[in-house]
Amino acid sequence: MKVLYVLAPNDRFNYGDILFPHIISKSLKAFDKCIFVSTTKSDLSKYGAMPTESLEILQDVNPSDSNYLIVAGGECLTVSWETILGYIDSDVDRLKRWMSYRYIRKLRPCVLKWFSYFKRKIKTRYPFSIGKNELPAFKRVIYNSLGRCYLRKNPSVLLEKKTRAILSSVDYLAVRDKMTYEALQSNGIPCFLRPDSAILMSAIFTEDYLESHMTVDKRKFDLGNYIFFQTYAIDKQKESQLIEIIKSIYSKYKKKFVLCPIGTALGHNDQKTLLRISQKLDKEIEAFIDTPNIWDIMWLIKHSCLYSGTSLHGTITAMSFAIPFAVHGPVKLRSYIDTWAPAMGKCFSDEDGLLANIERQLERPEICDISEQMESIRRSFQKIEELLE
């Protein structure tokens, strides 16, 4: 039997991480059975996630089967156990925050690493960068468009002998942005540059499919006339700045905002920031969606007039459905736009430039040409299908 194990960090609510297994399962057909795996056994199906088995299942696969492992995507290349456990384990999260105090900060990396070692059930070096050398019962190990922008400025991990052995054992290593690609290439680790597979969502998920899986009432929204707005946890000064931007846009353009979290896991907490913002606004808000599922998020972005936020996969959703965007935030978002949509680079800014970017996109909207991304990811899946034969 040909069994495909799909590994992704989707035992927590983060839109892109939950989406990857759906994209994989609908894009790859060359297997008899598909098993979804994450750090822990989980069932977040009410949010649209595939129920997952715990990582330790990878140690007990049937050796008589043809076993294949695909790491489905995400900013998780060589990400440590302590980082990943900090998103799903409240003990690790509390320890991480407690050890941020100045007098013990220097001890934090060592203590977190030690504590996480005893928390995990499988002793691979990384949770989402697993090598065929660590799991010899697998015929192929494939990485599907991962990211790790951090590696370009901090490449020391790529010089470690054990890390190099893991990455060298992978049968197909694809990364999604130039920063990650250049870090690997400059350290002698062969890889392919391929877009994030979520770009395929507009070709996979029909309107009927989305509507049949949504939890929000579509009748409550002025389709094509609201701005989908999201942000991750930020400081109070930037929060106040975003509130003033929303007020200014509504006053000038009479566009209402749908505030909707995209990541609510530990370390993300969009919902907390958006709730505080919503409480300081009134007529500017069309809706605050406190507990969406992934289909709500996709449908709401698809039917907005503009996406504005900090989420990479919120931006990729806008790209896929030809929705204008004006975004700010993390390096991985900037790097992805620079890699696959350089003409849209002006749509990324810091908070100081966000108001002008939203105004420009409302007055002279530009959308992303995704033809190169679509062609490249389809070639990537063709290559993966060949490896599954």
Helices and strands as residue ranges (DSSP letters): E 2-7, H 15-27, E 33-38, G 45-47, E 53-54, G 55-60, E 66-71, H 81-88, H 90-98, G 102-107, H 108-119, E 138-146, H 150-153, G 155-159, H 161-169, E 172-175, H 178-186, E 192-193, G 197-200, H 201-204, H 207-213, G 218-220, E 226-229, H 236-253, E 256-259, H 270-279, E 285-288, H 294-302, E 306-308, H 312-320, E 327-328, H 331-340, G 342-347, E 348-349, H 351-363, H 371-387
